[in-house]
Amino acid sequence: MEYEELKEKRQKGGRREQDIVLLNCSVMKKMKDIKKVKLFVNHNVKSRQVEKETREALLEKEFEITESNDFDLGIAIGGDGSFLRMVNDSGFKKDAFYVGINAGTLGFAQDIPVEEVKEFIEHLKNREFYYEEIGIQDVEVESKEGISHFQCLNEIVFREEELNTAHMDVYIDGVLLENFVGDGLLVSTSFGSTAYNLSYGGSIVYNEFDTLQLTPIAPMSNKTYRSLTNSLVMPSTKTITLIPEPESSNMIVMVDGRNSFYTEVKQIRIGIQEHILLIRKKDYNYIRKINDKFIK
């Protein structure tokens, strides 16, 4: 089936899983070649052994392994934490691809099993794979220290610095949603919906959707305070604004597991403006992965 036919079929909603693979492979042919590869490796014994095997397989297929940030493909070897570190440490490159080899435990973000490394690199050489565009959060914190900008892949958590009850006004595109009272708020991407968000009762969002999810952490809902007790999923085109009340303006902001402290926060703005490219195996299936990682 030709690319334009697949595109039309996809727009009409009549696609099959194999059609999606073929469509994305067609798109891949229009992207630049993958020549330079950078490895981001966890420091445990298993990851180091997998690194050795991966290097040998890459060199055998005539890929160039680089230590610089000028790479076409970043490969994280380890667990999900290794994948987050790779994307963060490389500056969320928009002109490169990312993929993970699971040498850790859960490995939800790590798509390639250790035993399939050679097979994956063979497919990589033959361009037999597809990719997804993954939304990344853009965050602006206005505080006594000035205006801070950063990005994240999974989630951002906002709490009062002493872990006291937080009071924040929440706006969506400038419209008041609620006067939140509780332990804190978590904002996740679709990609991050299966991480920390899930532990707080947030929803799993299908990977094809580009969303932001606002999830309350221990919200108060009684005669005095009325906070939403469930998460809210919204399109990535929306902007979330948090305005803490004075008693809650000294804050901890946790970005993909890394904590920062801000004094006298005036407001926080969260949105999605950019995306990274994540390589998937030809037989990747999101529902199968959820079943494998969370149900079996």
Secondary structure by P-SEA (a helix, b strand, c coil): ccaaaaaaaaaaccccaaaaaaaaaaaaaacccccbbbbbccccaaaaaaaaaaaaaaaaabbbbbccccccbbbbcccaaaaaaaaaaacccccbbbbbbccccccccccccccaaaaaaaaaaaccbbbbbbbbbbbbbbccccccccccccbbbbbcccccbbbbbbbccccccccccccbbbbbccccccccccccccccccccccbbbbbbcccccccccccccbbbbbcccbbbbbbbcccccbbbbbcccbbbbbccccbbbbbbcbbbbbbbcccccaaaaaaacccc
